[in-house]
């Protein structure tokens, strides 16, 4: 919100010498945030004076254009010209070329003399043009930054002004004014107005405040106004979309009159361009009182006005000339012809005021915030009006704002006020809050006196009544954010002074550190980082194709959560696998020259069950019931934590006397097994099959009880080609929630045996179809309790091995806990293991 200081001074006692920085320094004390300072004089400088056209000679040019060769007096007649800039005539009369034709001899105009600088660093200098030396420029509103009008120059008599020649035009037009810009938080909607900020400035400086609404005297109705019907039968959360609708009528308006410079200057400083007198009056009142208004061309209305919800398929052409398909939740302003505006957001073009409008119907309404916010977002139509409505507008100020607009239309546009007044609706019940006497002191930690409490709450406009245990506080109508006793305490702390609150470090509550799962997760991600992988973070949004490719081992459509309002129409689903995002990061890095990659990510995947979402959404501001909460949680997708990794290129940089190794499927498997090992969980690997992985280089990972965990191995060559990633890129993905569940609360280290180990190797020839992990588990079973560890170290096919067969070589380690094993005991255990493998797989020892 930008606050022109000249406007603020009308309602608050701002010192004449105070700058925008000074004002912001005071407003910061009461919790408003400073943003910026705006000064027209930073981009425009004089000499810019009032001049009078003494003569005007029209000269036709060879290009078909007619120019005016003007003699313009810029100092009072008989006075001395004190300016000495190059091109300034000592006589006080300047020769100026002007292409505009909306003025005549004798008119007083705004003259920018040589040495002046206009917005855009446009410097005025004497220059030869059309056969004359033009020493200055007669200015238009747009050239001075006062508005968009560039059809003609400013004629001061049209603005009701008759200043002395030579008067400083910058002061006359308010160009020495400045504005303080503040950031208004969503809970303080009243500060979106001069009225609200002036009140806050008075709070900060403990000076008097004049409420601009109190200066307006509302006319008494002498006849019924325009017919208005409030017919909202489908309010959001059962709340009517409009509970007050005021209309006022002004006739015989001259819409062609220009906007006075003081108003145009203030609007410009407040961040709103001057458009036309009628529109400017509407915006001026909104900025002053915080109540948005809408003006209709009364002659374009058909019958009475009805406020209702849109019907299915209804459309409206809005002021921006776009045809908008309306939603059944949209609150509309309608007449007998249909929709004429989206309430609180934007009006319709059919009833728009124009340069030919003579009769104006003023609307000042109070709309429900949620309806306005939803329509604004739905139609992507942010506006100054919707910004205020969706944060909360004072119900009680609507009639004052309508009257203020009537007064300005009469004063500035020559209109005639009628006393045909409509005021439909019912006032809401005021918010009454019980505030215990010692609650503020206990909450803030300061011993506030009763005088401080009553002063602060009275300052914000609240009404207090003493009760047995404290105060009954009625919140002011312009503060819809005050609903609880905590809100009142915040106001007390704010106005008495934040600087009085002591800085005290809170005592950390006793606790037991991380939860079990938090500790497990941190150990896992730290172990992966320690092993040389780099943690990354990807978006959880993916395409349907990515979910179908990575979300299931076989081709088909994967059930996934579809977003109603995705960031991108392409990425409209929540991920069922971590790999799409990781591979996208790998692809971008590879495309930028980073060829050796070892990336990992820990995050959630989203696996919808049979029920997704709920039929209705509980209203905001009210705690849902237990049944509603249960339904909400029941409609959430299952969200297990997964860890995935992608490895591509070499495992180490190239160096002298060192040849790096290319990552292969074993590295992906080792990464997955590392995760399980850190948690102390044993994982069973077996030959796997997944559509995203290489058909012969994929391991399936599971717990001993058969619970599936994930996959590790080399990605499918066709997939890598589509993604433009190097061949033999490997990856793994594992469900760590299952590992967390299977992990022991405390991992107990095994006792280190002092007895020596006995090693035995065995090579078995089996059919190609036999899975090596099945043979390994059989050997483990057959060897018995003396077997400490077993590992597959070689797979061989070729010379000496029959076609359709393969040789699997295992290393076995035997150890007893209570004695040194003999060679015979180790051999006997080995033989038992081989015998069981021969029985189950027809394995033959080489």
Secondary structure by P-SEA (a helix, b strand, c coil): ccccaaaaaacccccccccaaaaaaaaaaacccccccccccccccccbbbbbbcbbbbbbccccbbbbbbbbbcccccccccccccccccccbbbbbbccccccccbbbbbbccccccccccccccccccccccccccccccccccccccccccccccccccccccccccccccccbbbbbbbbcccccccccaaaaaaaaaaaacbbbbcccccbbbbccccccccccccccccccccccccbbbbbbbccccccccccaaaaaaaaaaccccccaaaaaaaaaaaaccbbbbbccccccccbbbbbbbccccccccccccccccccccccccccccccccccccccccccccccccbbbbbbbcccaaaaaaaaaaaccccaaaaaaaacccccaaaaaaaaaaaaaaaccbbbbbccccccccccccbbbbbccaaaaaaacccccaaaaaaaaaaabbbbbbcccccbbbbcccccccccaaaaaaaaaaaacccccccccccccccccccaaaaaaaaaaaaaaaabbbbbbbbccccaaaaaacccccccbbbbbbbccccccccccccccccaaaaaaaaaaaaacccbbbbbbbbbbbbbcccccccccccccccccaaaaaaaaaaccbbbbbbbbbbccccccccccbbbbcccaaaaaaaaaaaaaaacbbbbbccccccccccccbbbbbccccccccccccccaaaaaaaccccccccccccaaaaaaacccbbbbcccccbbbbbbbbbbbbcccccaaaaaaaaaaaacccccccccccccccccccccbbbbbbbbbbbbccccccaaaaaaaaaaaaaaaaaacccccc
